[in-house]
Amino acid sequence: MLTIVIPKQDRWDEKNNKFVTSSKEYTLQLEHSLVSVSKWESKMCKAFLTKNEKTEAENMYYIQCMTLTQNIDPEVYDLLTNENRRDITNYINADMSATHFSNSNTGRRNNETPTSELIYYWMVARSIPFECQKWHLNRLLNLIRICNIKNTPQKKRSSGEILNQNAALNAARKKQLNTRG
C-alpha cells in the first residue's frame, strides 16, 4: 500500500482562470491491485496492461480506482503534485517481490493481452485464493508466473545433450582438481 500526502497549496485553475487555495492537506492510501485494474477496465472497456499510452484522464481515473481512502472529492486528484505522481508511478512499477526470473525460466509466452478477467481465470486455474486480488499487481503476476514454471513438465533432453553436459562437467572438475582424469 502507498500512502501519499497532498499538501495545502495555491494553484492556478485554468478552467475558471483564477488562483485556488486548497484549505487542507489530504492523505490518500492507494493500492495497485487486481481489484483496481478491474474497476478501471469496467469503466474504460479496454485492457489496462497494454503498452499503449493512457490519456491523462485515464491515468487520473486509475489513481481514483487505486484509492482505498473513503469519501475523497474527485477534485482532490487535481491537487496531486509532481512528486505525488512520481511516487505513484514508482509504486505501480515496483516489483514488490524478492523473486527474480532468469531468462531460462520465462515459461511460455503468448500474445494474449492480459485483462482483469484473464488474470482472474489464471488465479482460478492455479487455485490461487481470491484474497490475493488485493495484493500488489506485480506480486500477484509473479505468483502466477511461478505457478506456470513449477507446473510445466521439464523438457526432455536428448542423449547427446546429456553427454555434452556431462563432458563439460567432467572437464570443469578436472581443471578444478588439476587432474587428467
Phi, psi and omega in degrees: 000143178246132174249125177239151178243123176263113187285163170299143183199159170254135179214162179270123177268106183291332180294316184255000179052055176204161175281141179235136178249126176282137188279340182208172176266149182242140175245124181242138172254126184240148177223119175273099187220174177298326178299315180297315180297319180298317177299315182297313182294328180292332177270317185278340180056039173208162183290135178281321187272060175241166179276356179292141178291145177259151178287167177300320180296320178295319177296317180295321179294324178296321177299321176296320179294330180284341189288124176267337180295132184277154171057049177265126177295131181304336179290341179298326182294338175289344181270358179303132179276168176299325178294318176301315181296319178297317178298319179295315179298315178298321179295316180297321184275353182293145179293318182056032181204150175272355182280130176233141184254137173274164181298331182286342182253029183287341183074186181274145179253144170229172186261018177290139173276118183288122173252170181299323180295321178295320179293320175299319177300314179303320179297314180296315182296334182254010179057037176275126184296149183293344176297339179288348178295344179264357175292162170304134188302320181295326178292318178297317179296325175296318179299316179298319180295319177297318178300319178298314183295314183291333182266358178273127179296147180296144180290131177290134179255146178286162179297328177296319178295319179296316179297318179297318179295316179296320178298319178295317178297317179297318179297318179296319179293319177300317181293318181295321184264001181053050177236168179255003177134000000 
